[in-house]
Amino acid sequence: MKTVLVKCPYCGLKTEINVEELRDISSLVICDVMEGGCDRIFVADVSVAITASARKVEGEERRNND
């Protein structure tokens, strides 16, 4: 599980939400009035991106591939 911050689009309060799976999701969030928020409901769109790249290892090009 991962915790991310999302900012309320109405009042700007930052709220922590828990992301259970590594995938794109949308979830409803209530801006917490007890933390100084506006008590409005908004949608948090969570986008997950995973990237990979490959690099050469120095000296590996000279190795024989037989």
RAGIRA-V68855 format. One record per pair of residues at least 4 apart in sequence whose C-alpha atoms are under 8 Angstrom apart, sorted by the first residue. I is the first residue (numbers start at 1). J is the second residue. D is the distance in Angstrom with one decimal. If there is no record, write none. Layout:
i->I j->J d->D
i->I j->J d->D
This chain:
i->1 j->18 d->6.6
i->1 j->19 d->5.7
i->1 j->20 d->4.7
i->1 j->21 d->6.8
i->2 j->18 d->5.7
i->2 j->19 d->5.1
i->2 j->20 d->6.6
i->3 j->16 d->6.3
i->3 j->17 d->5.6
i->3 j->18 d->4.5
i->3 j->19 d->6.0
i->4 j->16 d->5.5
i->4 j->17 d->5.5
i->4 j->18 d->6.5
i->4 j->19 d->7.3
i->5 j->14 d->6.1
i->5 j->15 d->5.5
i->5 j->16 d->4.5
i->5 j->17 d->6.3
i->6 j->14 d->5.5
i->6 j->15 d->5.3
i->6 j->16 d->6.3
i->6 j->17 d->7.2
i->6 j->44 d->6.8
i->7 j->12 d->5.4
i->7 j->13 d->5.6
i->7 j->14 d->4.3
i->7 j->15 d->6.2
i->8 j->12 d->4.7
i->8 j->13 d->5.3
i->8 j->14 d->6.3
i->8 j->15 d->7.4
i->8 j->31 d->6.6
i->8 j->42 d->7.1
i->9 j->42 d->7.5
i->10 j->38 d->7.5
i->10 j->40 d->7.8
i->11 j->37 d->6.7
i->11 j->38 d->6.3
i->13 j->31 d->7.4
i->13 j->36 d->7.4
i->13 j->37 d->5.8
i->15 j->31 d->7.3
i->15 j->32 d->7.8
i->22 j->48 d->6.3
i->23 j->47 d->7.0
i->23 j->48 d->5.6
i->24 j->45 d->7.5
i->24 j->46 d->5.5
i->24 j->47 d->4.6
i->24 j->48 d->5.5
i->25 j->45 d->6.0
i->25 j->46 d->5.2
i->25 j->47 d->6.8
i->26 j->43 d->6.4
i->26 j->44 d->5.5
i->26 j->45 d->4.4
i->26 j->46 d->6.0
i->27 j->43 d->5.6
i->27 j->44 d->5.3
i->27 j->45 d->6.7
i->28 j->41 d->6.6
i->28 j->42 d->5.8
i->28 j->43 d->4.7
i->28 j->44 d->6.2
i->29 j->41 d->5.6
i->29 j->42 d->5.4
i->29 j->43 d->6.0
i->29 j->44 d->6.6
i->30 j->39 d->6.1
i->30 j->40 d->5.7
i->30 j->41 d->4.5
i->30 j->42 d->6.5
i->31 j->37 d->5.3
i->31 j->38 d->5.8
i->31 j->39 d->4.8
i->31 j->40 d->5.5
i->31 j->41 d->6.3
i->31 j->42 d->7.6
i->32 j->36 d->6.7
i->32 j->37 d->5.0
i->32 j->38 d->6.9
i->32 j->39 d->5.6
i->33 j->37 d->4.3
i->33 j->38 d->5.5
i->33 j->39 d->5.0
i->56 j->60 d->7.4
i->57 j->61 d->7.9
i->59 j->63 d->7.2
